[in-house]
Amino acid sequence: MTGSNIPPSGGRAADAVVIDRYSGGMIRGRFDGPVVSVDASGKMFHGTFVKGTKADDWVAGPLPRPDQQLNERVSKGAVKAQPPAEGPPRVAAVAPIRPFTPATSATASSTPAAVVPEVKSRMIMDFKEQTQAVLSRVGDATGNFPEIDRLDSVQQLPPPVSESVASLVDRARDFRAKVGYETALSECRSETETVDALSAVDQGTRNIAGNDASAANSGLTDFLKDNPEPTVDTQRPLWRYLTSMRLLCSRLEKEAEIHLERAGAFASAGRTGDAIREYQEAYRTFPNPATAEKIRQLRRNGLGL
């Protein structure tokens, strides 16, 4: 591993300490296929990488022989998903995971099977690292989470970044199912909250880019109701970004209501042209499908359709 583990400039090479060793096939500088990891204590793990990204969780022990790997896949009924075909970026709707809550008696009966401590520790470390990596990518895409004061300054996350958020949401759900809710709460509470927040960013920016500020406001309000304050300082820029976006949407929605009331009065008086203009102003202030549909209806009625 490189980066922070390399001795500082002028440091002695003898001061360097091996943290982890990885071995496996690489294609164009990225791991692809079976990879073996050995930590500083000599404990060995193995996993599978696809184009530089780990495709499954680490498993304790050395890499099985090819015939053992086949038997494992057959016995588990595992079918590995193939990498996506080349083509235009795909953006899938991201369903935010439910707010994190401790396990209750209702969930106690579905306690996951015991996980080897070494494997659990590696899973926790991997989840924390992936969460930090995606947080950094979203931060770069948003300009380091600035306060939002105009809707037109909100940009939808680039497709690769949006997909990384969706992948993290799935990973968080799988992680909690494997290690158990109580372990996830005690070991990775801030990371789990960060995943929820990143999902709220992805969905909220997508809604605003799709001219549905109403849906964005509703989603942001629900998230911040359950997570009003960050639990660690590193989350503060992200929470500031979400809070400023919600406050802006709430303020603009109130401003739009004035035009909506005028539009309704004009429509009742048969002043279709004036009603359309007020609805258009409301939509310009706070775009949403309901207002757009009002404009379409009045235009159809005006044409006798």
C-alpha positions in Angstrom: 0.0 0.0 0.0 1.3 3.4 -0.8 0.4 7.0 0.0 0.4 7.8 3.7 2.4 4.6 4.4 5.4 5.9 2.5 8.1 7.4 4.8 8.1 11.3 4.5 10.7 13.0 2.4 14.0 12.5 4.1 12.8 9.6 6.2 14.7 6.4 6.5 13.6 3.5 4.4 14.2 1.3 7.5 11.4 3.2 9.2 8.8 1.9 6.7 6.4 -0.8 7.9 4.5 -3.2 5.7 0.8 -2.8 6.4 -0.7 -5.2 3.8 0.5 -7.2 0.9 -1.6 -8.0 -2.1 -0.9 -10.4 -4.9 -2.9 -11.3 -8.0 -3.2 -10.8 -11.7 -3.4 -7.2 -13.0 -4.7 -5.9 -16.3 -3.5 -2.4 -17.3 -2.4 -1.7 -13.7 -5.7 -2.9 -12.1 -6.4 -6.1 -10.2 -8.6 -8.4 -12.2 -9.5 -11.9 -10.9 -8.5 -13.7 -7.6 -6.4 -11.6 -5.2 -4.7 -12.7 -2.0 -4.1 -10.2 0.9 -1.8 -10.8 3.8 -1.9 -8.3 6.7 0.9 -7.3 9.0 0.2 -10.1 11.5 0.4 -12.7 8.7 -3.3 -13.4 8.4 -4.4 -14.2 4.9 -7.6 -13.3 3.0 -8.7 -13.8 -0.5 -11.3 -12.1 -2.8 -12.2 -11.4 -6.4 -11.6 -8.1 -8.2 -13.2 -6.9 -11.5 -11.4 -4.1 -13.3 -9.7 -2.9 -10.1 -12.9 -3.0 -8.0 -13.4 -5.7 -5.3 -16.5 -7.7 -6.4 -17.1 -9.5 -3.1 -16.1 -9.5 0.6 -12.8 -10.8 1.8 -12.8 -14.4 2.9 -10.3 -15.7 5.5 -7.6 -18.1 4.4 -5.6 -18.7 1.2 -7.0 -18.8 -2.3 -8.7 -22.2 -2.9 -7.5 -24.4 -5.7 -9.5 -24.0 -9.0 -11.5 -27.2 -8.3 -12.3 -26.0 -4.7 -13.5 -22.7 -6.1 -15.8 -24.5 -8.5 -17.2 -26.7 -5.7 -17.8 -23.6 -3.5 -19.7 -21.8 -6.2 -21.8 -24.9 -6.9 -22.5 -25.6 -3.3 -23.6 -22.0 -2.6 -25.5 -21.6 -5.8 -23.5 -18.5 -6.5 -23.8 -16.8 -9.9 -21.4 -14.0 -10.4 -22.8 -11.0 -12.3 -21.0 -10.1 -15.5 -19.5 -6.7 -15.9 -21.9 -4.3 -17.7 -21.6 -4.1 -21.5 -20.0 -1.1 -22.9 -22.4 1.7 -23.8 -23.8 5.0 -22.6 -23.7 5.6 -18.8 -26.8 4.1 -17.0 -28.3 6.1 -14.2 -30.6 4.1 -12.0 -33.0 5.5 -9.5 -31.6 5.3 -6.0 -33.9 4.2 -3.2 -32.5 5.7 0.0 -31.9 3.1 2.7 -34.0 3.4 5.8 -32.7 5.5 8.7 -30.4 3.5 10.9 -32.1 2.0 14.0 -30.8 -0.6 16.5 -32.1 -4.1 16.2 -35.3 -4.9 18.1 -37.0 -8.1 19.1 -38.7 -8.1 15.8 -35.3 -8.4 14.0 -33.6 -10.5 16.6 -34.9 -13.7 15.0 -33.2 -12.8 11.7 -29.7 -12.4 13.3 -27.1 -13.1 10.6 -24.9 -16.2 10.9 -21.7 -15.7 13.0 -18.9 -14.1 11.0 -15.2 -14.9 11.7 -13.8 -12.0 13.7 -10.9 -11.4 11.3 -13.3 -11.4 8.4 -15.7 -9.0 10.2 -12.9 -6.6 10.9 -11.9 -6.6 7.3 -15.5 -6.1 6.2 -15.8 -3.1 8.6 -12.5 -1.6 7.3 -13.6 -2.1 3.7 -17.0 -0.5 4.3 -15.4 2.5 6.0 -12.9 3.0 3.2 -15.5 2.7 0.5 -17.8 5.2 2.2 -14.9 7.7 2.5 -14.0 7.2 -1.2 -17.6 7.8 -2.4 -17.9 10.8 0.0 -14.8 12.3 -1.6 -16.1 11.7 -5.1 -19.4 13.4 -4.4 -17.6 16.3 -2.7 -15.5 16.8 -5.8 -18.6 16.6 -8.0 -20.5 19.2 -6.0 -17.6 21.6 -5.5 -17.0 20.5 -1.8 -20.6 20.9 -0.7 -21.1 24.6 -0.8 -24.2 26.3 0.6 -27.0 26.5 -2.0 -28.7 29.8 -2.7 -30.1 29.2 -6.2 -31.8 26.2 -7.8 -29.9 26.7 -11.0 -26.7 26.2 -9.1 -27.6 22.6 -8.2 -26.1 20.1 -10.7 -27.1 16.5 -11.0 -24.2 14.2 -10.0 -22.3 12.8 -13.0 -23.5 9.3 -14.0 -20.3 7.5 -12.7 -20.6 9.3 -9.4 -24.3 8.6 -9.1 -23.6 4.9 -9.8 -20.9 4.8 -7.1 -23.5 6.2 -4.6 -26.0 3.5 -5.7 -23.3 0.8 -5.3 -22.5 2.1 -1.8 -26.2 2.0 -0.8 -26.4 -1.6 -1.8 -23.1 -2.3 -0.1 -24.4 -0.7 3.1 -27.5 -2.8 3.1 -25.5 -6.0 2.5 -23.0 -5.0 5.2 -25.7 -4.5 7.8 -27.3 -7.8 6.9 -24.0 -9.7 7.3 -22.5 -8.2 10.4 -25.8 -7.4 12.1 -27.5 -4.1 13.0 -26.1 -3.9 16.5 -22.5 -4.3 15.2 -23.1 -1.8 12.4 -24.5 0.7 14.9 -21.6 0.4 17.3 -18.8 0.2 14.7 -20.0 2.2 11.7 -22.7 4.6 12.8 -21.2 7.7 11.2 -20.5 5.8 7.9 -24.1 4.5 7.8 -25.4 8.0 8.3 -23.1 9.3 5.6 -24.4 6.7 3.1 -28.0 7.9 3.8 -26.8 11.5 3.3 -25.1 10.7 0.0 -28.2 9.0 -1.2 -30.2 12.1 -0.3 -27.8 14.2 -2.3 -28.0 12.0 -5.3 -31.8 11.9 -5.2 -32.3 15.5 -4.4 -30.0 16.8 -7.1 -31.6 14.5 -9.6 -35.1 15.7 -8.7 -34.1 19.4 -9.0 -32.4 18.7 -12.4 -35.6 17.0 -13.5 -37.7 20.1 -12.5 -39.3 18.5 -9.5 -38.2 20.7 -6.6 -41.3 19.5 -4.7 -39.9 15.9 -4.6 -36.5 17.2 -3.6 -37.9 19.2 -0.8 -39.9 16.3 0.5 -37.0 13.9 0.4 -34.6 16.3 2.0 -37.1 17.2 4.8 -37.6 13.5 5.6 -33.8 12.9 5.8 -33.0 15.9 8.0 -36.0 15.1 10.2 -34.3 11.7 11.0 -30.8 13.1 10.9 -30.9 16.8 12.0 -27.3 17.1 13.0 -24.0 15.3 11.9 -22.5 13.0 14.5 -18.8 13.7 13.4 -17.1 16.9 12.2 -16.2 15.3 8.8 -19.9 15.2 8.0 -20.6 18.9 8.6 -20.0 20.1 5.0 -22.3 17.4 3.7 -25.0 18.3 6.2 -24.6 22.0 5.4 -25.1 21.3 1.7 -28.3 19.3 2.3 -29.7 21.8 4.9 -29.1 24.8 2.6 -30.8 22.9 -0.3 -33.8 22.1 1.9 -34.1 25.7 3.2 -33.9 27.1 -0.3 -36.6 24.7 -1.5 -38.9 25.5 1.4 -38.5 29.3 0.9 -39.1 29.1 -2.9 -42.2 26.8 -2.3 -43.7 29.5 -0.1 -43.0 32.2 -2.7 -44.6 30.1 -5.4 -47.7 29.6 -3.4 -48.5 33.4 -3.8 -48.6 32.9 -7.6 -50.5 29.7 -7.3 -53.3 31.5 -5.3 -53.5 34.3 -7.9 -53.6 31.7 -10.7 -56.4 29.9 -9.1 -58.4 33.1 -8.7 -57.8 34.1 -12.3 -58.8 30.6 -13.5 -62.1 30.7 -11.5 -62.9 34.1 -13.0 -62.3 32.8 -16.6 -59.2 34.9 -17.1 -57.2 32.0 -18.6 -54.3 34.1 -19.9 -53.6 35.7 -16.6 -53.9 32.3 -14.8 -51.4 30.8 -17.2 -48.9 33.6 -16.6 -49.2 33.2 -12.8 -48.8 29.5 -13.0 -45.7 30.0 -15.2 -44.2 32.4 -12.7 -44.9 29.8 -9.9 -43.2 27.1 -12.0 -40.2 29.4 -12.7 -39.9 30.0 -9.0 -40.5 26.4 -7.8 -40.7 23.9 -10.7 -42.7 20.8 -10.1 -44.9 18.5 -12.2 -48.2 19.6 -10.6 -47.8 23.2 -11.7 -46.7 22.1 -15.1 -49.8 20.0 -15.5 -52.0 23.0 -14.5 -50.4 25.0 -17.3 -51.0 22.3 -19.8 -54.7 21.9 -18.8 -55.4 25.6 -19.1 -53.7 25.7 -22.5 -55.8 22.7 -23.7 -59.0 24.3 -22.3 -58.1 27.6 -24.0 -57.8 25.8 -27.3 -61.1 24.0 -26.8 -59.4 20.6 -26.6 
